[in-house]
């Protein structure tokens, strides 16, 4: 098994020593160092007069359909000339660290492909900009009992798609652009439309109020009550809604619009601010529109409804950027179009997405800097999963503006402009000063541990924590790429690189503190992310699959009972997310061999870190009986050394019975490595430790196995790329474990979506 880090992987198979040597050479050559030789392959020309921090980027891409290609560029640090060209210039940020450049390539007919490039500025030895100390007051926010709600709109009834040469199968069609209003009495408290996923995130709704949620699938049609008398719960909920249709809207048309390579037209990319899709528009026979064009959803599906003559002859205009086709709607039966008899009309666009051969960067001397971020090695399960950027997004997807609004709500930025750019953002030093970390420490004690979280994100993690009072806990972890393999020499080398502060991706800070007027004054969990130069970051790339904005990037694993899929972009929203700290699960870590870095040498520190996590579970005078406290107490029932063989009471079953045979092996090798710690943050309803083995299958059939009509949930877990690949590799190598997967989950590999498996 080669569970390499996505930033380190190569497509060609290589032994651990070879892969590590390649990575070491790339790092040494990151800014024209001696390790890269003098190769000028792909050079954009002389950079001799442009300064050492300027880097030339060039992408080589092709299009099988002969379409003209277009280019957009973005970076996480420094500045880039956003040219519509194969080449551009990236001015690297001052200071050390690993930084990312992105290029989005499109063909003008719905085909999109994104590639990433990583460059370390460590060899440049430039100094991070000096910043004056900044302290911001937390703003007054709106907080009350209630919860934000996410609505997911789906086409009414059953939509069965006829596969080419096969039997029809059902697919849920999610509805973009559904008009939504939330009404309390005579007051409209929210107006909006659903996105390409058919989703709309409502602001926090007061649990003491009753609301009517009104909606319509077609612009210009009177809103109808799709959820009258709604009483909000106190925790965030996703509600799936079928908009009501009257018999008068007798035509129901649905279908699938896809490129010839199986992918959907367009892209959904938060970092580039793109939501592009095909559109469909119903026409009369003479071309007169029946209504506005409607967007096809992110899965390539659409559904529309209209009031038409029962024997009308109709057409459907399909547009995918520069591509247009007009299709004949199937003629009605003798009884005419009826609302309870949906009609399918699908179409394949004769276009495929561009292909990228190479992305390369060069310094002023022509030497190659850094490396393209490849997808995982061939055969990795994540390569076969739809949506390259769906990892770490199941709980929600934030934007640059919602990230800024979150930071504003916790006093990390004073304001946001319309594009989400922060004003007066604090620095990492400002945050450390507030919590009295070194070099700003007082009498407080710091607890430190250094390890690799192999089964989660495969990152070198330099963890530091402190407490200034019983109501104030603060942790930060600085992250660096983990090893390609599992040999001790590789582990020691990447740990050594991390401890030198080299190749740093970002430092993630978490604090458990109170805010005025929020959560009844009880401390709660807050997240911040800082760049290698100490600036506050709105997004982070933790797994090589692209930038994810805060706070959703953290909620993905830390949970959020008060998070509805996106932090509100308007008003003065509460920063209380209902998230939790995660226990330190040493059974999933790799440790160094030097005396100070072994697991045994750090055992006391890890025990203290776990006790600090346990302390953040306190909501009053004592810690509750929560998934987190039960797990930590179980680990340390016999002392201060974590018991890696711990088995929760609900899993101590009679394994002589066929229904539960192998439960302990399954718990330790699947649940314990791939599910447990994230699920402790989600509460008792999702705590595998408490539910036990016999409750697994009913919850996992869709989320782990997929293959159902409910595409939004299919094969959504594990939601972390490295975790999914590690679990799949372990199951593939162990037939007995594959059998246990089938017993307790219902499958040993995810099933494709019905009819149209690609997205």
Long-range contacts (C-beta under 8 A, 24 or more apart in sequence): 1-726, 1-729, 1-730, 1-733, 2-377, 2-484, 2-485, 2-729, 3-454, 3-458, 3-486, 3-722, 3-725, 3-726, 3-729, 4-376, 4-377, 4-458, 4-483, 4-484, 4-485, 5-458, 5-459, 5-481, 5-482, 5-483, 5-484, 5-544, 5-722, 6-373, 6-374, 6-375, 6-376, 6-543, 6-544, 6-545, 6-721, 6-722, 7-98, 7-118, 7-373, 7-481, 7-544, 8-481, 8-482, 8-483, 8-484, 9-374, 9-375, 9-376, 9-377, 9-484, 10-374, 10-377, 11-374, 11-377, 11-378, 13-377, 15-485, 16-483, 16-484, 16-485, 16-486, 16-487, 16-490, 17-487, 17-489, 19-484, 19-485, 20-483, 20-484, 20-485, 20-489, 20-490, 20-493, 23-481, 23-484, 24-493, 26-370, 26-371, 27-120, 27-122, 27-497, 27-502, 27-503, 28-123, 29-367, 29-368, 29-369, 29-370, 30-119, 30-120, 30-121, 30-122, 30-123, 30-369, 30-370, 31-55, 31-92, 31-119, 31-120, 31-121, 31-122, 31-123, 31-124, 31-363, 31-369, 32-123, 32-363, 32-364, 32-365, 32-367, 32-369, 33-123, 33-367, 36-367, 36-368, 36-369, 37-367, 38-366, 38-367, 39-367, 39-368, 40-362, 40-366, 40-367, 40-368, 41-360, 41-368, 42-358, 42-360, 42-362, 42-368, 43-360, 43-362, 43-366, 44-87, 44-362, 46-364, 46-366, 47-362, 47-363, 47-364, 47-365, 47-366, 48-364, 48-365, 49-364, 50-89, 50-364, 51-91, 51-364, 52-124, 52-126, 52-363, 52-364, 53-78, 53-91, 53-92, 53-93, 53-94, 53-121, 53-124, 53-126, 54-89, 54-90, 54-91, 54-92, 54-364, 55-89, 55-90, 55-91, 55-92, 55-119, 55-361, 55-362, 55-363, 55-369, 56-87, 56-88, 56-89, 56-90, 56-361, 56-362, 56-363, 57-87, 57-88, 57-89, 57-90, 57-101, 57-103, 57-117, 57-359, 57-360, 57-361, 58-86, 58-87, 58-359, 58-360, 58-361, 58-362, 59-86, 59-103, 59-105, 59-115, 59-356, 59-358, 59-359, 60-86, 60-356, 60-357, 60-358, 60-359, 61-86, 61-105, 61-113, 61-354, 61-355, 61-356, 61-357, 62-354, 62-355, 62-357, 63-107, 63-111, 63-354, 63-355, 64-352, 64-355, 65-107, 65-109, 65-111, 65-350, 65-351, 65-352, 67-107, 67-108, 67-109, 67-111, 67-351, 67-354, 68-107, 68-108, 69-105, 69-106, 69-107, 69-354, 70-105, 70-106, 70-107, 70-108, 71-103, 71-104, 71-105, 72-103, 72-104, 72-106, 72-272, 73-101, 73-102, 73-103, 73-104, 74-101, 74-102, 74-104, 74-271, 74-272, 75-99, 75-100, 75-101, 75-102, 76-100, 76-101, 76-531, 76-537, 76-539, 76-541, 76-547, 77-531, 77-532, 77-533, 90-119, 90-361, 92-119, 92-121, 92-124, 92-126, 93-121, 93-531, 93-533, 94-121, 94-126, 94-127, 94-128, 94-129, 94-533, 95-121, 95-126, 95-127, 95-128, 95-129, 95-532, 95-533, 95-534, 96-120, 96-121, 96-122, 96-128, 96-501, 96-502, 96-504, 96-532, 96-533, 97-121, 97-122, 97-503, 97-504, 97-505, 97-531, 97-532, 97-533, 98-480, 98-481, 98-503, 98-504, 98-505, 98-532, 99-532, 100-373, 100-541, 100-547, 101-361, 102-271, 102-272, 102-546, 102-547, 103-359, 104-267, 104-269, 104-272, 104-274, 105-354, 105-356, 106-267, 106-321, 106-354, 107-351, 107-353, 107-354, 108-321, 108-322, 109-265, 109-320, 109-321, 109-322, 109-323, 109-349, 109-351, 110-259, 110-264, 110-265, 110-266, 110-276, 110-278, 110-320, 110-321, 110-323, 110-349, 110-351, 111-259, 111-263, 111-265, 111-351, 111-352, 111-353, 111-354, 112-266, 112-267, 112-269, 112-274, 112-276, 112-353, 112-354, 113-353, 113-354, 113-355, 113-356, 114-267, 114-269, 114-272, 114-388, 114-389, 114-546, 115-356, 115-359, 115-372, 115-373, 116-359, 116-372, 116-373, 116-541, 116-544, 116-546, 117-359, 117-360, 117-361, 117-370, 117-371, 117-372, 117-373, 118-370, 118-371, 118-372, 118-373, 119-361, 119-369, 119-370, 120-370, 120-502, 120-503, 121-532, 122-502, 122-503, 128-532, 128-533, 128-534, 129-533, 131-427, 131-429, 131-430, 131-534, 133-429, 133-430, 133-433, 134-424, 134-426, 134-427, 134-430, 135-426, 135-430, 135-434, 136-411, 136-412, 136-413, 136-414, 136-424, 136-426, 137-411, 138-409, 138-410, 138-411, 138-515, 138-516, 139-408, 139-409, 139-411, 139-572, 140-516, 140-517, 140-572, 141-409, 141-515, 141-517, 141-518, 141-572, 141-573, 141-574, 141-575, 142-204, 142-571, 142-572, 142-573, 142-574, 143-517, 143-518, 143-519, 143-574, 143-576, 144-204, 144-206, 144-207, 144-208, 145-206, 145-207, 145-208, 145-234, 146-204, 146-205, 146-206, 146-207, 146-208, 146-209, 146-232, 146-234, 147-204, 147-205, 147-207, 147-232, 147-233, 147-234, 147-235, 147-236, 147-237, 147-561, 147-562, 147-564, 148-201, 148-202, 148-203, 148-204, 148-205, 148-236, 148-562, 148-563, 148-564, 148-568, 149-201, 149-202, 149-205, 149-232, 149-236, 149-237, 149-238, 149-239, 149-564, 150-199, 150-200, 150-201, 150-202, 150-236, 150-237, 150-238, 150-239, 150-396, 150-564, 150-565, 151-180, 151-194, 151-199, 151-200, 151-201, 151-202, 151-213, 151-238, 151-239, 151-241, 152-194, 152-197, 152-198, 152-199, 152-238, 152-239, 152-240, 152-241, 152-712, 153-178, 153-194, 153-198, 153-199, 153-200, 153-215, 153-217, 153-240, 153-241, 153-242, 153-243, 154-198, 154-240, 154-241, 154-242, 155-242, 155-252, 155-254, 155-303, 156-242, 156-243, 156-244, 156-245, 156-252, 157-242, 157-252, 157-340, 157-342, 158-342, 159-254, 159-301, 159-303, 159-342, 159-344, 160-344, 161-255, 161-256, 161-344, 161-346, 161-754, 161-755, 161-756, 162-344, 162-755, 163-754, 163-755, 163-756, 166-755, 168-755, 169-709, 169-754, 169-755, 170-709, 170-754, 171-256, 171-299, 171-301, 171-709, 171-711, 171-753, 171-754, 171-755, 171-756, 172-709, 172-710, 172-711, 172-712, 173-254, 173-297, 173-301, 173-302, 173-303, 174-198, 174-199, 174-297, 174-298, 174-299, 174-301, 174-711, 174-712, 175-217, 175-243, 175-297, 175-303, 176-277, 176-294, 176-295, 176-296, 176-297, 177-219, 177-294, 177-295, 178-215, 178-216, 178-217, 178-243, 179-215, 179-216, 179-219, 179-223, 180-213, 180-214, 180-215, 181-213, 181-214, 181-215, 181-223, 182-211, 182-212, 182-213, 182-214, 183-211, 183-212, 183-213, 183-214, 184-209, 184-210, 184-211, 184-212, 195-275, 196-268, 196-275, 196-277, 196-295, 196-297, 196-298, 197-268, 197-297, 197-298, 197-712, 198-297, 198-712, 199-565, 201-396, 201-564, 201-565, 201-566, 201-568, 202-564, 203-568, 203-570, 203-571, 203-573, 204-562, 204-568, 204-573, 204-574, 205-232, 206-232, 207-231, 207-232, 207-233, 207-234, 213-241, 215-241, 215-243, 216-243, 217-243, 217-245, 217-303, 217-304, 217-305, 218-249, 218-291, 218-292, 218-304, 218-305, 218-306, 219-291, 219-292, 220-291, 220-292, 235-561, 235-562, 235-578, 236-560, 236-561, 236-562, 236-563, 236-564, 236-578, 238-565, 245-305, 245-339, 246-339, 247-339, 248-307, 249-305, 249-306, 249-307, 249-339, 250-307, 250-308, 250-310, 250-336, 250-337, 250-338, 250-339, 251-282, 251-305, 251-306, 251-307, 251-308, 251-312, 251-314, 251-337, 251-339, 251-343, 252-303, 252-304, 252-305, 252-339, 252-341, 252-342, 252-343, 253-282, 253-303, 253-304, 253-305, 253-306, 253-316, 253-329, 253-342, 253-343, 253-344, 253-345, 254-301, 254-302, 254-303, 254-304, 254-342, 254-343, 254-344, 254-345, 255-280, 255-301, 255-302, 255-344, 255-345, 255-346, 255-347, 256-300, 256-301, 256-302, 256-346, 256-347, 256-755, 256-756, 257-296, 257-300, 257-301, 257-302, 257-318, 257-320, 257-346, 257-347, 257-349, 258-300, 258-346, 258-348, 258-349, 258-756, 258-758, 259-320, 259-348, 259-349, 259-351, 259-352, 259-353, 260-348, 260-349, 260-350, 260-351, 260-352, 261-352, 261-353, 261-758, 262-756, 262-757, 262-758, 263-300, 263-352, 263-353, 263-758, 263-759, 264-296, 264-298, 264-299, 264-300, 264-759, 265-296, 265-300, 265-320, 265-321, 265-349, 266-296, 266-320, 266-321, 268-298, 269-389, 269-546, 270-397, 270-398, 270-399, 270-400, 270-547, 270-548, 270-549, 271-539, 271-546, 271-547, 271-549, 273-399, 273-400, 276-321, 278-318, 278-319, 278-320, 278-349, 279-318, 279-319, 279-320, 280-304, 280-316, 280-317, 280-318, 280-319, 281-316, 281-317, 281-319, 282-306, 282-314, 282-315, 282-316, 282-329, 283-314, 283-315, 283-316, 283-317, 283-326, 284-312, 284-314, 284-315, 285-312, 285-313, 285-314, 285-315, 287-315, 287-326, 290-314, 293-317, 293-319, 298-387, 298-759, 299-711, 299-753, 299-756, 299-759, 300-756, 300-759, 301-756, 303-342, 305-339, 308-337, 309-336, 310-335, 310-336, 310-337, 311-336, 312-337, 316-345, 318-347, 318-349, 320-349, 320-351, 323-349, 323-351, 325-349, 373-544, 375-544, 376-721, 376-725, 380-725, 380-728, 380-729, 381-724, 381-725, 381-728, 381-729, 381-749, 381-750, 382-721, 382-724, 382-725, 385-715, 385-724, 385-750, 386-753, 386-757, 386-758, 386-759, 387-759, 388-545, 388-546, 389-545, 389-546, 389-548, 390-716, 390-719, 391-543, 391-545, 391-719, 391-720, 391-721, 391-724, 392-542, 392-543, 392-545, 392-548, 392-553, 392-556, 392-557, 392-719, 392-720, 392-721, 393-548, 393-552, 393-556, 393-719, 394-556, 394-716, 394-717, 394-719, 395-552, 395-555, 395-556, 395-559, 395-560, 395-563, 395-565, 395-719, 396-552, 396-555, 396-556, 396-560, 396-563, 396-564, 396-565, 396-566, 397-548, 397-549, 397-552, 397-565, 397-566, 398-548, 398-549, 398-550, 398-551, 398-552, 398-553, 398-566, 398-567, 399-549, 399-566, 399-569, 400-538, 400-539, 400-549, 401-569, 402-549, 402-566, 402-567, 402-568, 402-569, 403-538, 403-539, 403-549, 403-550, 403-551, 403-567, 404-538, 405-567, 405-568, 405-569, 405-570, 405-573, 406-550, 406-551, 406-567, 406-575, 407-528, 407-536, 407-538, 407-550, 409-567, 409-572, 409-573, 409-574, 409-575, 410-515, 410-526, 410-528, 410-575, 411-515, 412-528, 412-536, 413-536, 420-538, 422-536, 422-538, 425-535, 425-536, 426-536, 427-530, 427-534, 427-535, 427-536, 428-507, 428-509, 428-530, 428-534, 428-535, 428-536, 429-534, 431-476, 431-509, 431-528, 431-530, 432-476, 435-466, 435-468, 435-472, 435-474, 435-511, 436-466, 436-468, 437-464, 437-466, 437-474, 437-476, 441-466, 442-468, 444-468, 447-605, 447-608, 447-609, 447-612, 448-605, 449-584, 449-602, 449-605, 449-606, 449-609, 450-495, 450-498, 450-499, 450-592, 450-597, 450-602, 451-586, 451-589, 451-590, 451-591, 451-599, 451-602, 452-482, 452-483, 452-491, 452-494, 452-495, 452-589, 452-590, 452-591, 453-482, 453-588, 453-589, 454-482, 454-486, 454-588, 454-589, 454-590, 454-726, 455-588, 455-673, 455-674, 455-722, 455-723, 455-726, 456-557, 456-588, 456-677, 456-720, 456-722, 456-723, 457-482, 457-542, 457-543, 457-720, 457-722, 458-482, 458-483, 458-722, 459-505, 459-542, 460-494, 460-495, 460-497, 460-498, 462-498, 462-499, 463-584, 463-609, 465-608, 465-609, 465-612, 467-612, 467-615, 470-615, 471-513, 471-514, 471-523, 472-511, 472-512, 472-513, 472-523, 473-511, 473-512, 473-513, 473-523, 473-581, 473-612, 473-615, 473-616, 474-509, 474-510, 474-511, 474-512, 474-513, 475-509, 475-510, 475-511, 475-581, 475-609, 475-612, 476-507, 476-508, 476-509, 476-510, 477-507, 477-508, 478-504, 478-506, 478-507, 479-504, 479-505, 479-506, 479-507, 479-508, 479-542, 480-504, 480-505, 481-505, 482-590, 483-590, 486-590, 488-593, 491-590, 491-591, 491-592, 491-593, 492-592, 492-593, 492-594, 492-597, 495-592, 495-597, 504-532, 505-532, 505-540, 505-541, 505-542, 506-530, 506-531, 506-532, 506-537, 506-540, 507-532, 508-540, 508-554, 510-554, 510-581, 512-581, 512-616, 515-575, 515-576, 518-574, 518-575, 518-576, 519-574, 519-576, 522-619, 522-620, 523-616, 524-575, 524-576, 524-577, 524-578, 524-579, 525-558, 525-577, 525-579, 525-580, 525-581, 525-616, 526-575, 527-551, 527-554, 527-558, 527-579, 529-553, 543-720, 543-721, 543-722, 544-721, 545-721, 551-577, 551-579, 554-579, 555-579, 556-719, 556-720, 557-582, 557-677, 557-678, 557-681, 557-719, 557-720, 558-582, 558-678, 558-681, 559-678, 559-681, 559-682, 559-683, 561-683, 579-681, 580-616, 580-617, 580-628, 580-680, 580-681, 581-613, 581-616, 581-628, 581-681, 582-613, 582-628, 582-677, 582-678, 582-680, 582-681, 583-610, 583-613, 583-628, 583-631, 583-632, 583-635, 583-677, 583-680, 584-609, 584-610, 584-613, 585-642, 585-672, 585-676, 585-677, 586-642, 586-644, 587-642, 587-644, 587-672, 587-673, 588-672, 588-673, 588-677, 603-640, 603-641, 603-642, 604-640, 606-642, 607-636, 607-640, 607-641, 607-642, 610-635, 610-636, 610-642, 626-680, 626-683, 626-684, 627-679, 627-680, 627-681, 627-682, 627-683, 627-684, 627-687, 627-689, 627-690, 628-680, 628-681, 630-689, 630-690, 631-676, 631-677, 631-680, 631-689, 634-689, 648-689, 648-690, 648-692, 650-689, 650-690, 650-691, 650-692, 650-693, 651-689, 651-692, 651-693, 653-692, 653-693, 653-694, 659-694, 660-693, 660-694, 661-743, 662-736, 662-739, 662-740, 662-743, 663-693, 663-744, 665-736, 665-737, 665-740, 666-693, 666-737, 666-740, 666-741, 666-743, 666-744, 667-693, 669-730, 669-734, 669-737, 670-727, 670-730, 670-731, 670-737, 670-740, 670-741, 670-744, 673-723, 673-726, 673-727, 673-730, 674-718, 674-723, 674-724, 674-726, 674-727, 675-717, 675-718, 678-720, 693-744, 696-744, 696-745, 697-744, 697-745, 697-746, 700-744, 700-745, 700-746, 701-745, 701-746, 704-745, 704-746, 704-747, 704-750, 705-745, 705-746, 705-747, 705-750, 705-751, 706-750, 706-751, 706-752, 706-753, 707-747, 707-750, 707-751, 707-752, 707-753, 707-754, 708-754, 709-754, 711-753, 714-750, 714-751, 714-753, 715-750, 715-751
